[in-house]
Amino acid sequence: MTPTSTDAARPALEIRDLRIWFRTDDGAENETVKGLSLSLAPGERLGLVGESGCGKTTTILAALGLLPANATVSGHVLLDGVDIIAGGDRTVRPHRWTDIAMVFQGAMSAFNPVHTVGWQILEALRVHRRFVGEEDARVRELLDLVGLPEGTEQRFPHELSGGMKQRAVIAMALACEPKVLLADEPTTALDVVVQDQILRLLVELSERLGLALILVTHDLGVVAQSCTRAAVMRDGEILEEGTVEQLYRAPAHPYTRTLFESTPDIAQVAAKPIPDPSPVLLAVEGLSVEYAGRGGTRRAVSDVSFEVAEGELVALVGQSGCGKTTTLQAIMGMLPGATGSVSVDGAPALGIRRADRRRLRERVQMIFQDPYESLDVRFTVADTIEEPLLVFRACRDRAERRERALAALEAVGLSPAEQFIDRYPHQLSGGQRQRVAIAAGLVLRPALLLADEPVSMLDVSVRTGVLRLLAELKERERMGILMITHDLSTAAEYADRIIVMRDGGIVESGTPDEVVHRPRDPYTRLLIDSIPSPDPARAA
């Protein structure tokens, strides 16, 4: 469906002077969006860029009338010239999903696990009484549209990969033929190859269907690859707006310049001086892990060998499912069936007694990927960070524990720490939760840190700060760090060595300069080519 010239003359979506307040438990009202205005033409793709807490997601939820009861909204959201929020839920409900739809952040939790994907898309069509009598054909058409194979409609969400789930979520959002699609961080949890596929899909759908798209993200490379225009948000306001080319070449606001400068660019990776040899801290030799399933055993990690020296940061890079996280779990002794040899400071780490494993875990700490699952919802931030100090009896004095927790929060950019120390996880943004998880992993000052995608959910400027913190710790404390990431550009900027994994094995390793500029394996070249560049001239 291509928009006519008359349609194109009127914005598909117009937001005028949007203001949003949230009422707190003590009756105060905090203004989080402050007079925001945006206009979006049919077929146009706008990147809404900013750091956690700036109001991006709040803005698009307001446009759909999905804010919680303690929110107060003023202003106008116009669809095809009609103010859809003027009468609250009564006026926005007829347009929700039919004229304006949303792809929520986190495809992993977007589906009901007890129903098939096809059933859930059918439900959306039946609720809105669209394609009556042709629902099954429409489901197949939608799955074809997003590139999912025949039979996907009969599969349950857990049977799909992360990329397939994200495509299915997009299919569901498009079910009722909306004119406007709001996508909230649609590629955050995806590896670079799948991210590249999803972004290309969104661009293709926008062009083919005349779909107006707002892409909420903190990744400027994603914006440069997929959007025609961008608006930069901070503290509930738009600081500047223009084409991606304008914002990259000549940003008017210093904050925009800071965002671009904080975004790693793999094209700028340079050779680093080779450090003097250091004692080996972690030695992995012939590590293999098998899982038993209905169809027999499946080898998730196959004969993997590598080392991490004191004061060295090694990045383990590869797509989802290649065995990176399984490797870290085996090193931590979390997988009893792992075979091979793993040693930390010369002491074996596989198949050891419980008492030895306890001593190992005091010297080896792990930062998990998803802070929504790794943080206990019943614990305050103080409880979470102080727990390792209590478990390993590293600090018996209560006042000293609190001081160390405050210092850890400051170190990961949660400042002033006093504002966060007594909060619960539900009172934190995703990026703030991840920083708390990192602080808890660092509070013991371990000899070896295993970090599973430690910055994947962080804003670009905070990401830079955390990675610099890790680099500083490895230098100052001689801490060894094994970091999992699917972002090869981040690995290239901060790692001393890069190990590339595929299908449970290592395909190549080397210095960042060697891996990026002289890759030996075609798979490494695929990873490099899939990384979105913040430079629009190189992002296509």
RAWOFEN-V973927 format. One record per helix or strand of 2 or more residues. SS is the DSSP state (A for helix, B for strand). FROM is the first residue (numbers start at 1). LEN is the number of residues. If there is no record, write none. Layout:
SS&FROM&LEN ; SS&FROM&LEN
This chain:
A&5&5 ; B&13&11 ; B&29&12 ; B&45&5 ; A&56&8 ; B&71&9 ; B&82&2 ; A&89&4 ; B&100&4 ; A&107&3 ; A&117&11 ; A&135&11 ; A&152&3 ; A&157&3 ; A&162&12 ; B&180&5 ; A&192&18 ; B&212&6 ; A&220&7 ; B&229&6 ; B&237&7 ; A&244&6 ; A&254&9 ; A&266&3 ; B&280&14 ; B&296&14 ; B&313&5 ; A&324&8 ; B&339&6 ; B&347&2 ; A&354&10 ; B&364&4 ; A&371&4 ; A&381&11 ; A&398&14 ; A&417&3 ; A&425&3 ; A&430&13 ; B&448&5 ; A&460&17 ; B&480&6 ; A&488&7 ; B&497&6 ; B&505&6 ; A&512&6 ; A&522&8 ; A&536&3
